[in-house]
Amino acid sequence: MPASPSTARAINDRHALRLLQQEGPLTAGQLKQLTGLSRPTVADLVERLTAAGLIAVVGEAGEQRRGPNAKVYGIVADRAHLAALDVRTEGVSVAVADLVGRVLAEASVPITGDMGTGPAVEQAVALVERVVKEADADRLHTVGIGAPGLIDPASGELRDSSGLPEWHRRLVAALQERLPEAGVSVENETNLAALAEQRDGVARDRDTFVLLWLGHGTGAAVVLDGALRRGASGGTGEIGFLPVPGTTTLPSATDCEGGFHGLAASTAVVELAAAHGVPAEPGQEPSAVGVVRAAVGVVRAAVDQVRGGESGGSRSAGGLEASRPEGPGETPGPASEDEVPPSATPAARFLDALADRLAVGVASVVAILDPGCVVLGGEVGQTGGEELAGRVRDRIARMTPLPTEVRTTTLGGGAVLRGALLTARDRAQEELFAPGERPIRRW
C-alpha cells in the first residue's frame, strides 16, 4: 500500500534533515543528489522546513562560477538546547549543546559521600542551571542522563540498587520537577559509553562488539547487529556479578565483591599494583572519591615504565632484549646477566597480572556472545592503552578459538557524557523533525 502524500512528505523531510545533520549545510542541488528526489520535491521540502523554523540559509555556494550563487541550507541549531549528565558515585559532569550537538558549555562538580541526599541533589541541579546559563540557553528541550545501576526497561526509571547513592534516583526526579518542559531520560552509563564508541569512537566500523568498562567499578555493554541489548530486566552487561576464579567468595544479589568486580574495579587495581611494587603516587592514595585517579595513576606509571624499558632495548624473535648503553668508543653489546629485561620489571608484571584478570571476564563474554571485538573502556582502559590491550588480546587468543579483537577506547571516561549527549540529540531531533508525531518518552 503506497504512502499517503502527507506521510511521504514527512519521510522526505526527515531524510533531508538527517542528511543535513550528517553532512552539514547543503544546497538544494546537493539535497536532490543525495536524496534522489526530484527538483520540485526538494524545493517543496526546503520551503516547508524553512517555514517550520527547522532550517535556514547559512551561506552561498558557487562564488567562483558565473550566474547566481546557490543558497546553502543548514539546521537551525538554536531551535532547541540539550543537556547531558554523567552521574558518578563521586560527582556529576554536565554539558549543554545545541540541536546539532555542538557543546556550548560544560562543567563538573565533586559530590562527597558525607554530603547527604538533599544537598547532593541540590548541588547537582544547581550545576545544571549554571551550565544552562553559561550556554546562553533559554530552556532545555531534552536531558539525557548516564548513571550506574539498572534501568527498568518498562518504565525507563533508575532502579533502587544497593551500593549506589540515593541522590542518584532523587536527582532524576528533581530534574523532572525543575524542568517540566524538558524530556528527561536516564540510561545506564556503560550503555551510553558503548553508543559513543559506536558513533564517534573506536567501534565505528563494528555492528557487533562488547564494551568492557573499567572505572570506579566494572560493567559491560553489548551491541549486537547494530542494536544495544539491555536484557529482560535491563541487566545485560552486569559483569561485576560474574563469578570468577581468584576471589575469596561468590557474589550475592546485593554485593558484587565476590565477582569480576572484585578483580577489576579501581580498588582491586590499586591493590594489585601495590602487590607488584607499583604503589600509588603521593596524593593519589585510594579513597572513596580518589580511587579511580589512583588506579589511573598506577596503570599510567606502569605503562610509562614499560614503554621506557622497551625503548632502551631491541625486539627480537625471542622477545625483548635489553642492551647496554653505548659509551665513548664502545659498540653496543648484549645485556649482562645482571640487567633486567623490561618484561621482568614490576610494572610489566603488574600489567601482566591485570591482563590475566581482565582476560577471565573477556573470555567469558567471548564464549557466550562471540562479539568479534571487545573495547577496553573507561579511564583505566584508556590509560592502559595498547600495552594493556595487547596483553589481554594475547591471552584471549590462547583461551578461546573465537577470533576476537581487543581495542582501547578513544573516548575514555568522557564516553558517558558523549553518549548521553548523542541520545538527547537523537530524541530532540526525533520529535522536532516529525511535526505532529510526539514519540513516547522514556522517563
Secondary structure, 3 states (H helix, E strand, C coil): CCCCHHHHHHHHHHHHHHHHHHHCCEEHHHHHHHHCCCHHHHHHHHHHHHHCCCEEEEEEECCCCCCCCEEEEEECHHHCEEEEEEEECCEEEEEEEECCCCEEEEEEEECCCCCCHHHHHHHHHHHHHHHHHHCCCCCCCEEEEEECCCECCCCCCECCCCCCCHHHHHHHHHHHHHCCCCEEEEEEHHHHHHHHHHHHCCCCCCCCEEEEEECCCEEEEEEECCEEECCCCCCCCCHHHCECCCCCCCCECCECCCECHHHHCHHHHHHHHHHCCCCCCCCCCCCCCCHHHHHHHHHHHHHHHHHHHHHCEEEECCEEEEECCCCCCCCCCECCCCCCCHHHCHHHHHHHHHHHHHHHHHHHHHHHHCCCEEEEEHHHHHHHHHHHHHHHHHHHHHHCCCCCEEEECCCHHHHHHHHHHHHHHHHHHHHHCCCCCCCCCCC
